[in-house]
Amino acid sequence: MTRAALSDIDNPPLDEETVSRMRPAVQGLPERERVTLSLNHEVVEFFRNCGQGWQNKLNDILQRYVKTWAQGIASLSPACRFVDIFHIGRSFFMRAQQKEET
């Protein structure tokens, strides 16, 4: 190791004990399944216009819907279910937009 590296107070050398306690910051993404899905053109364009990661955003909205469904939304009428998925998606994009503005 170079003298400069040893004297860097922001990045001190790691000893064996420190290295043994280190864990990956991310344990990995949940397993995904590749599917072919036909969606309305308007839906695809809406999500594509959200920019990079639009498929992940779509997946997040669908995943939230599934979790909400599992928490008892199944007992609601179909019209209420539609309204709920609309609000889940809308709030997701509003938060994403606020993060981009800051």
Z-matrix of the N, CA and C atoms (Angstrom, degrees):
N
C 1 1.447
C 2 1.531 1 107.71
N 3 1.320 2 115.78 1 141.88
C 4 1.459 3 119.44 2 -176.51
C 5 1.523 4 110.68 3 -78.10
N 6 1.315 5 115.31 4 159.96
C 7 1.462 6 121.44 5 178.56
C 8 1.533 7 110.32 6 -60.78
N 9 1.345 8 116.63 7 -39.84
C 10 1.470 9 120.48 8 179.89
C 11 1.531 10 110.99 9 -62.89
N 12 1.321 11 116.21 10 -41.08
C 13 1.469 12 119.55 11 179.25
C 14 1.523 13 111.01 12 -65.56
N 15 1.317 14 117.01 13 -39.70
C 16 1.469 15 120.84 14 179.92
C 17 1.524 16 112.35 15 -67.51
N 18 1.323 17 117.21 16 -29.79
C 19 1.460 18 120.42 17 -177.09
C 20 1.527 19 113.49 18 -91.94
N 21 1.317 20 118.80 19 0.63
C 22 1.473 21 122.73 20 -179.58
C 23 1.527 22 109.19 21 -76.17
N 24 1.347 23 117.07 22 106.59
C 25 1.472 24 120.57 23 -176.23
C 26 1.525 25 112.46 24 -70.74
N 27 1.322 26 117.94 25 -21.98
C 28 1.464 27 120.72 26 179.25
C 29 1.524 28 112.64 27 -79.88
N 30 1.303 29 117.64 28 -20.33
C 31 1.465 30 122.68 29 -178.58
C 32 1.520 31 110.70 30 -136.01
N 33 1.319 32 116.98 31 71.16
C 34 1.466 33 118.20 32 -178.68
C 35 1.525 34 110.76 33 -67.07
N 36 1.316 35 117.46 34 155.22
C 37 1.466 36 120.21 35 178.17
C 38 1.529 37 110.36 36 -61.39
N 39 1.319 38 116.32 37 147.76
C 40 1.462 39 121.16 38 179.86
C 41 1.516 40 109.58 39 -93.44
N 42 1.335 41 115.01 40 133.00
C 43 1.459 42 117.95 41 175.39
C 44 1.527 43 108.94 42 -92.26
N 45 1.309 44 116.45 43 171.45
C 46 1.466 45 120.88 44 -175.94
C 47 1.522 46 112.52 45 -61.10
N 48 1.319 47 117.39 46 -37.25
C 49 1.473 48 120.42 47 -179.92
C 50 1.530 49 110.90 48 -64.14
N 51 1.322 50 116.94 49 -44.33
C 52 1.462 51 120.56 50 179.11
C 53 1.519 52 110.80 51 -62.72
N 54 1.319 53 116.91 52 -44.84
C 55 1.461 54 120.95 53 -179.89
C 56 1.530 55 110.57 54 -62.37
N 57 1.329 56 117.73 55 -38.58
C 58 1.470 57 120.50 56 -178.43
C 59 1.526 58 112.12 57 -67.31
N 60 1.344 59 117.34 58 -24.90
C 61 1.468 60 120.66 59 179.38
C 62 1.527 61 112.64 60 -89.26
N 63 1.295 62 118.23 61 -9.16
C 64 1.466 63 121.61 62 -176.79
C 65 1.524 64 110.77 63 -73.31
N 66 1.330 65 115.44 64 142.90
C 67 1.458 66 122.72 65 178.02
C 68 1.521 67 107.86 66 -131.83
N 69 1.324 68 117.02 67 153.86
C 70 1.477 69 118.79 68 176.79
C 71 1.530 70 110.32 69 -59.75
N 72 1.301 71 115.99 70 142.69
C 73 1.468 72 120.41 71 179.35
C 74 1.515 73 111.28 72 -65.77
N 75 1.316 74 116.62 73 -33.68
C 76 1.457 75 121.94 74 179.94
C 77 1.523 76 107.38 75 -124.18
N 78 1.306 77 115.88 76 129.96
C 79 1.457 78 119.81 77 -178.93
C 80 1.516 79 112.48 78 -79.59
N 81 1.297 80 117.41 79 0.82
C 82 1.461 81 121.07 80 -179.58
C 83 1.523 82 110.51 81 111.57
N 84 1.285 83 115.11 82 153.97
C 85 1.455 84 120.69 83 179.04
C 86 1.513 85 110.27 84 -76.23
N 87 1.326 86 116.46 85 150.30
C 88 1.456 87 117.79 86 175.55
C 89 1.529 88 109.46 87 -60.49
N 90 1.297 89 115.16 88 148.58
C 91 1.458 90 118.85 89 -179.33
C 92 1.521 91 109.70 90 -63.87
N 93 1.298 92 115.19 91 136.15
C 94 1.460 93 120.81 92 179.28
C 95 1.516 94 109.70 93 -117.60
N 96 1.298 95 114.37 94 157.64
C 97 1.452 96 120.30 95 178.24
C 98 1.516 97 108.61 96 -117.37
N 99 1.317 98 116.36 97 128.58
C 100 1.457 99 120.64 98 178.66
C 101 1.523 100 108.51 99 -78.39
N 102 1.337 101 116.08 100 127.91
C 103 1.460 102 121.47 101 179.85
C 104 1.518 103 109.22 102 -133.40
N 105 1.302 104 115.20 103 160.55
C 106 1.458 105 121.18 104 170.88
C 107 1.514 106 105.65 105 -104.77
N 108 1.314 107 115.82 106 126.87
C 109 1.451 108 121.45 107 -173.07
C 110 1.523 109 109.34 108 -134.62
N 111 1.307 110 116.92 109 131.73
C 112 1.467 111 120.75 110 176.67
C 113 1.521 112 108.71 111 -97.92
N 114 1.323 113 115.25 112 122.03
C 115 1.464 114 121.48 113 179.04
C 116 1.527 115 109.12 114 -122.84
N 117 1.300 116 116.19 115 157.67
C 118 1.459 117 120.26 116 174.91
C 119 1.526 118 109.34 117 -61.26
N 120 1.314 119 115.46 118 146.54
C 121 1.463 120 121.39 119 -179.60
C 122 1.529 121 111.33 120 -55.60
N 123 1.336 122 116.93 121 -41.05
C 124 1.468 123 121.06 122 -178.25
C 125 1.527 124 111.02 123 -62.56
N 126 1.322 125 116.60 124 -37.53
C 127 1.459 126 120.85 125 -179.68
C 128 1.522 127 109.94 126 -66.45
N 129 1.325 128 116.14 127 -46.95
C 130 1.459 129 120.48 128 -179.41
C 131 1.527 130 110.30 129 -62.69
N 132 1.300 131 117.28 130 -45.23
C 133 1.467 132 120.44 131 -179.70
C 134 1.525 133 111.38 132 -63.89
N 135 1.322 134 117.51 133 -39.94
C 136 1.463 135 120.87 134 178.23
C 137 1.519 136 110.26 135 -57.20
N 138 1.328 137 116.71 136 -49.47
C 139 1.457 138 119.71 137 -177.67
C 140 1.521 139 111.72 138 -71.77
N 141 1.317 140 118.25 139 -38.47
C 142 1.469 141 120.04 140 177.96
C 143 1.523 142 111.13 141 -61.71
N 144 1.317 143 116.52 142 -36.30
C 145 1.464 144 120.46 143 179.07
C 146 1.523 145 112.71 144 -68.37
N 147 1.318 146 116.66 145 -11.29
C 148 1.471 147 120.79 146 176.26
C 149 1.523 148 111.64 147 -76.36
N 150 1.327 149 116.30 148 -11.16
C 151 1.457 150 119.98 149 176.15
C 152 1.510 151 113.29 150 96.30
N 153 1.319 152 113.40 151 -164.27
C 154 1.460 153 120.45 152 -176.51
C 155 1.525 154 110.32 153 -57.58
N 156 1.304 155 116.14 154 138.91
C 157 1.457 156 121.20 155 -179.92
C 158 1.517 157 113.97 156 85.32
N 159 1.331 158 116.71 157 16.76
C 160 1.466 159 119.78 158 -175.95
C 161 1.525 160 111.52 159 -62.81
N 162 1.309 161 118.04 160 -33.44
C 163 1.466 162 119.94 161 179.12
C 164 1.525 163 110.76 162 -68.51
N 165 1.331 164 116.67 163 -36.35
C 166 1.459 165 120.17 164 175.74
C 167 1.522 166 111.20 165 -65.55
N 168 1.330 167 116.56 166 -38.07
C 169 1.467 168 120.16 167 178.61
C 170 1.526 169 110.57 168 -64.22
N 171 1.321 170 115.46 169 -43.23
C 172 1.460 171 119.93 170 177.78
C 173 1.531 172 109.99 171 -61.69
N 174 1.327 173 116.63 172 -43.93
C 175 1.461 174 120.91 173 178.26
C 176 1.532 175 110.78 174 -61.46
N 177 1.334 176 117.68 175 -42.26
C 178 1.468 177 120.79 176 179.81
C 179 1.520 178 111.74 177 -61.59
N 180 1.330 179 116.59 178 -41.72
C 181 1.469 180 120.13 179 179.15
C 182 1.520 181 110.33 180 -64.93
N 183 1.320 182 117.22 181 -44.16
C 184 1.463 183 120.10 182 178.74
C 185 1.524 184 110.92 183 -65.17
N 186 1.312 185 117.07 184 -38.45
C 187 1.460 186 120.50 185 179.05
C 188 1.530 187 111.04 186 -65.16
N 189 1.328 188 116.82 187 -41.88
C 190 1.475 189 119.97 188 176.50
C 191 1.521 190 110.99 189 -62.57
N 192 1.307 191 115.97 190 -38.74
C 193 1.463 192 119.78 191 178.24
C 194 1.525 193 110.37 192 -62.33
N 195 1.314 194 116.64 193 -44.71
C 196 1.465 195 120.83 194 179.69
C 197 1.528 196 110.05 195 -61.82
N 198 1.332 197 117.90 196 -43.90
C 199 1.470 198 121.06 197 179.31
C 200 1.525 199 111.09 198 -64.15
N 201 1.327 200 116.51 199 -41.32
C 202 1.457 201 120.50 200 178.65
C 203 1.521 202 109.80 201 -64.54
N 204 1.305 203 116.05 202 -41.49
C 205 1.467 204 121.72 203 177.95
C 206 1.522 205 109.38 204 -57.55
N 207 1.311 206 116.10 205 -44.52
C 208 1.466 207 121.20 206 -178.04
C 209 1.526 208 111.67 207 -66.27
N 210 1.301 209 118.42 208 -21.18
C 211 1.460 210 121.85 209 -178.70
C 212 1.527 211 112.19 210 -89.56
N 213 1.307 212 117.96 211 11.43
C 214 1.448 213 119.65 212 173.40
C 215 1.509 214 116.53 213 115.96
N 216 1.307 215 118.14 214 2.56
C 217 1.450 216 119.64 215 -179.08
C 218 1.527 217 111.21 216 -68.86
N 219 1.326 218 117.07 217 -16.42
C 220 1.463 219 120.92 218 -178.86
C 221 1.520 220 112.29 219 -60.52
N 222 1.318 221 116.97 220 -23.27
C 223 1.459 222 119.61 221 -179.24
C 224 1.530 223 112.69 222 -79.25
N 225 1.331 224 117.36 223 -9.36
C 226 1.463 225 120.56 224 179.96
C 227 1.525 226 110.98 225 -80.25
N 228 1.310 227 114.88 226 160.89
C 229 1.467 228 119.42 227 177.08
C 230 1.524 229 109.57 228 -69.01
N 231 1.344 230 118.08 229 157.90
C 232 1.472 231 120.47 230 179.59
C 233 1.526 232 113.08 231 -56.06
N 234 1.325 233 117.87 232 -36.01
C 235 1.471 234 120.21 233 179.80
C 236 1.524 235 110.13 234 -64.52
N 237 1.322 236 117.51 235 -41.62
C 238 1.462 237 121.12 236 178.82
C 239 1.520 238 110.78 237 -66.29
N 240 1.322 239 116.81 238 -37.65
C 241 1.458 240 120.09 239 178.49
C 242 1.526 241 110.40 240 -60.99
N 243 1.336 242 116.76 241 -42.28
C 244 1.458 243 120.73 242 179.12
C 245 1.523 244 110.27 243 -62.24
N 246 1.313 245 117.07 244 -45.71
C 247 1.465 246 121.02 245 -179.95
C 248 1.518 247 109.72 246 -60.11
N 249 1.333 248 117.35 247 -41.56
C 250 1.456 249 120.05 248 -179.28
C 251 1.520 250 112.09 249 -65.19
N 252 1.315 251 118.52 250 -42.57
C 253 1.466 252 118.94 251 179.19
C 254 1.526 253 109.95 252 -67.13
N 255 1.322 254 117.70 253 -33.37
C 256 1.464 255 120.66 254 176.19
C 257 1.522 256 109.98 255 -61.69
N 258 1.332 257 117.04 256 -46.53
C 259 1.466 258 120.65 257 -178.61
C 260 1.530 259 111.76 258 -67.64
N 261 1.327 260 117.50 259 -36.89
C 262 1.463 261 120.46 260 177.31
C 263 1.523 262 109.23 261 -61.54
N 264 1.335 263 116.93 262 -48.32
C 265 1.459 264 120.78 263 179.56
C 266 1.514 265 112.53 264 -64.37
N 267 1.320 266 116.54 265 -42.63
C 268 1.467 267 121.14 266 -178.17
C 269 1.528 268 110.41 267 -63.65
N 270 1.328 269 117.37 268 -45.57
C 271 1.465 270 119.56 269 -178.91
C 272 1.518 271 110.97 270 -66.32
N 273 1.338 272 117.34 271 -35.22
C 274 1.456 273 120.89 272 178.03
C 275 1.525 274 110.32 273 -60.72
N 276 1.329 275 117.07 274 -47.74
C 277 1.459 276 119.96 275 -177.53
C 278 1.515 277 112.17 276 -72.31
N 279 1.320 278 117.50 277 -30.86
C 280 1.462 279 118.96 278 176.92
C 281 1.531 280 109.93 279 -65.91
N 282 1.347 281 117.48 280 -41.71
C 283 1.457 282 120.30 281 177.86
C 284 1.526 283 110.58 282 -65.67
N 285 1.322 284 117.52 283 -41.08
C 286 1.466 285 121.24 284 178.93
C 287 1.522 286 110.39 285 -62.26
N 288 1.322 287 116.15 286 -41.46
C 289 1.462 288 120.37 287 -179.80
C 290 1.527 289 110.52 288 -66.07
N 291 1.328 290 117.38 289 -40.35
C 292 1.465 291 120.92 290 178.80
C 293 1.526 292 110.84 291 -63.40
N 294 1.331 293 117.62 292 -38.90
C 295 1.456 294 121.19 293 178.46
C 296 1.521 295 110.74 294 -64.29
N 297 1.339 296 116.85 295 -39.17
C 298 1.460 297 121.05 296 -179.40
C 299 1.527 298 111.26 297 -67.77
N 300 1.331 299 117.19 298 -31.31
C 301 1.463 300 121.26 299 -178.11
C 302 1.506 301 112.18 300 -76.81
N 303 1.329 302 117.35 301 -21.78
C 304 1.471 303 119.68 302 -178.99
C 305 1.490 304 112.86 303 -90.25
